[in-house]
């Protein structure tokens, strides 16, 4: 019972940890070593290998954080690891560019609008 039967049993937890490690490795391969990753509830996957900041809500709803990210664009790569698909537009100056879907989670690059 302790090994198999419940979601918090040893084998299901081990499988989730392996999946988290695989996701983190894939994200590290897709992002630069000096990049910042904004995420909701997944910050422990990427820290300390990447700079990480956390948001409790989807990025497009957190305009205070979006405003703080804007001056960083062009200084370092900024990514957003979302729990699901999000609107492309963050504000008049920034948007999300799809990097990779991890079903249902999504890695976006935060870029300036041309």
Beta strands, then each sheet from edge to edge (+ up, - down):
strand 1: 36-39
strand 2: 51-54
strand 3: 78-82
strand 4: 94-101
strand 5: 106-112
sheet 1: 2+ 1+ 3+ 5- 4+
end
